[in-house]
Amino acid sequence: MSSKANYSAEEIRKDKPGFSATRSIIETPFYGNNVIKIQTLKEAYELAKNSPGTIVTDLPIYRGQEFGLDKDAKVLLFNDGAVTGRYSTARKIANEPSVDCAALDKILMDAVYETRHKTLYHAEVFVGLDPEFMVKAHLLIPKGEENIMYNWMLNFQYISDEYVRMYRASKPVGNGNEPDIYLFSDPQWSGLDRPGVDLSCLSDPKCLCYFNTDHNCAAILGMRYFGEHKKGTLTMAWALANRNGYASCHGGQKKYTLQDGSKYVASVFGLSGSGKSTLTHARHDGKYEVTVLHDDAFIINTDTCVSVALEPTYFDKTQDYPAGCEDNKYLLTAQNCGCTLDMNGKIQLVTEDIRNGNGRAIKSRLWSPNRVDKIEEPVNAIFWIMKDPTIPPVVKLKGASLASVMGATLATKRSTAERLAPGVDPDALVVVPYANPFRTYPLANDYAKFKKLVEEKNVDCYIINTGDFMGKKVKPQDTLGIIEAILDGRADFHQWGPLSDIQIFEWEGFEPDLSDEGYRTQLKARMEERLRFVANTAVLKEGYDKLPEDALKAIEKVVEELGM
């Protein structure tokens, strides 16, 4: 599918698709006489390489010519300063109750005006890697922020001859009514008082991530962290996909070829640090042929169950990849890491989060040896990854409502990928529906999409706990062993005590005892928290995220069956 970039005179009208106040404010400066259009990835690389503060390491980019770079291109390192994670507090989403779009538009108009004396770069990429789903995205960003632009072009699909041909052959998305994605960014913006501009509509007066996903546009002000730009672009692509029949997925997906030649497609959903990348890329010691779609961003067609990746590369943590690690062979760029000289006087990265938490790198698609951009086989299973100490290492959910609502109440711990507002407990267990904090549309939309996959498409649904179970750590080999047992048909799932819609496969060393009053009390308390979360969707944000009655009843049933 392709998005719309050009309009006839008759189409340029108020209330037509692609035309709104916010969209007009954001798109207009792309055509200014202070804008330089970036034509190639090589051009972006040279600009980033020569940008003040960039460190050109002595790490070569492996097979860089295949990604539009010169043969001698090196891994570039750039550090953002004290902020090394996403900041959800700054997000403002049009259409949500209490969001004052008129006030935000004024802030944005002023921010655009302030860039008139700056040179701006205009870059383009494709989001979505198959003719079934491809949209074009545009970024406008000031000179001095070349590394953000270069990383953005690497993270998504840069404009190449191959992908231009693919894009032209793709079907227009939304019957041709979905406009290109536009992202205006000024990391140099500061929240100073301005005549006629009221900053009280901001949660933090120093920064803003403003999304109007109905019109495929966003603005990022005062934020240098590249992850804001990556996830900001994905936020718009996920909203666009949601409108057009897809389940938007912040997770990983892979296809297994089993011993009998059959295929098994598994999707795992979890926040950064939950283990979703580890599970997605696990090769199981060669027991199966593994094909990877992606470990962070994809979409599932809820009619055909076909899945499409949105990005070619991987934005991965560097904490588990020390200097000299074989995986570092596939690095394209690095952010928020240190560097030093090796014995030969060469500049090498200092990873393992020695400098700061959430060190990051973009890795090429070659990191995954069997990488594809589309999985034609229908998805077989969904795994909700939770770090809830009352949930055993694995349970299976019966019933589409319970399967979907447990995803809507996915409980986990925050990761170092997030910048938290003052006073927020980083160790608190939080609910992040479908492990996707980037949703900009009502929660009921996701609930319906995942419920349909289970109810109509017979997708199995599991919860896997990758954290601690009642004080005992669930190790990666435990989780991988459980998944292998499911793949091989060795997992004996049976009803878990009185819970008629939850089945358990006991894993050695993690046997839950529902006859233990203390444990049962804690499990019930966690389910009651989920129940309150679902009930509160009817009143919080004026009911914007209200879930259907069957979602509430599915959790109520679990709580009642746990009755003491």
Stockholm file with secondary structure:
# STOCKHOLM 1.0

chainA/1-564         MSSKANYSAEEIRKDKPGFSATRSIIETPFYGNNVIKIQTLKEAYELAKNSPGTIVTDLPIYRGQEFGLDKDAKVLLFNDGAVTGRYSTARKIANEPSVDCAALDKILMDAVYETRHKTLYHAEVFVGLDPEFMVKAHLLIPKGEENIMYNWMLNFQYISDEYVRMYRASKPVGNGNEPDIYLFSDPQWSGLDRPGVDLSCLSDPKCLCYFNTDHNCAAILGMRYFGEHKKGTLTMAWALANRNGYASCHGGQKKYTLQDGSKYVASVFGLSGSGKSTLTHARHDGKYEVTVLHDDAFIINTDTCVSVALEPTYFDKTQDYPAGCEDNKYLLTAQNCGCTLDMNGKIQLVTEDIRNGNGRAIKSRLWSPNRVDKIEEPVNAIFWIMKDPTIPPVVKLKGASLASVMGATLATKRSTAERLAPGVDPDALVVVPYANPFRTYPLANDYAKFKKLVEEKNVDCYIINTGDFMGKKVKPQDTLGIIEAILDGRADFHQWGPLSDIQIFEWEGFEPDLSDEGYRTQLKARMEERLRFVANTAVLKEGYDKLPEDALKAIEKVVEELGM
#=GR chainA/1-564 SS CBCBCCCCGGGCCTTSTTCCHHHHHHHGGGGSTTEEECCCHHHHHHHHHTSTTCEEEEEECTTGGGGTCCTTCEEEEECCSSCCSBCGGGEEETTSTTCCHHHHHHHHHHHHHTTTTSCEEEEEEEEEEETTEEEEEEEEEETTCHHHHHHHHHHSEECCHHHHHHHHHSCBGGGGTCBCEEEEEETTCCCCCBTTBCGGGSSSTTCEEEEEGGGTEEEEESCCCHHHHHHHHHHHHHHHHHHTTEEEEEEEEEEEECTTSCEEEEEEECCTTSSHHHHHHCCGGGTSEEEEEESSEEEEETTTCCEEESCSSEEEECTTCCTTCGGGGGEEEEESCEEEECTTSCEEEECTTSSSTTCEEEECGGGSTTBCSEECSCCCEEEEEECCTTSCSEEEECSHHHHHHHHHTCEEECCTTBCCCTTCCTTSEEECGGGCTTCCSCHHHHHHHHHHHHHTTCCEEEEEECSEETTEECCHHHHHHHHHHHHTTCCCCEEETTEEEEEECCCTTCCCCTTCHHHHHHHHHHHHHHHHHHHHTTTGGGGTTCCCHHHHHHHHHHHHHTCC
#=GC SS_cons         CBCBCCCCGGGCCTTSTTCCHHHHHHHGGGGSTTEEECCCHHHHHHHHHTSTTCEEEEEECTTGGGGTCCTTCEEEEECCSSCCSBCGGGEEETTSTTCCHHHHHHHHHHHHHTTTTSCEEEEEEEEEEETTEEEEEEEEEETTCHHHHHHHHHHSEECCHHHHHHHHHSCBGGGGTCBCEEEEEETTCCCCCBTTBCGGGSSSTTCEEEEEGGGTEEEEESCCCHHHHHHHHHHHHHHHHHHTTEEEEEEEEEEEECTTSCEEEEEEECCTTSSHHHHHHCCGGGTSEEEEEESSEEEEETTTCCEEESCSSEEEECTTCCTTCGGGGGEEEEESCEEEECTTSCEEEECTTSSSTTCEEEECGGGSTTBCSEECSCCCEEEEEECCTTSCSEEEECSHHHHHHHHHTCEEECCTTBCCCTTCCTTSEEECGGGCTTCCSCHHHHHHHHHHHHHTTCCEEEEEECSEETTEECCHHHHHHHHHHHHTTCCCCEEETTEEEEEECCCTTCCCCTTCHHHHHHHHHHHHHHHHHHHHTTTGGGGTTCCCHHHHHHHHHHHHHTCC
//
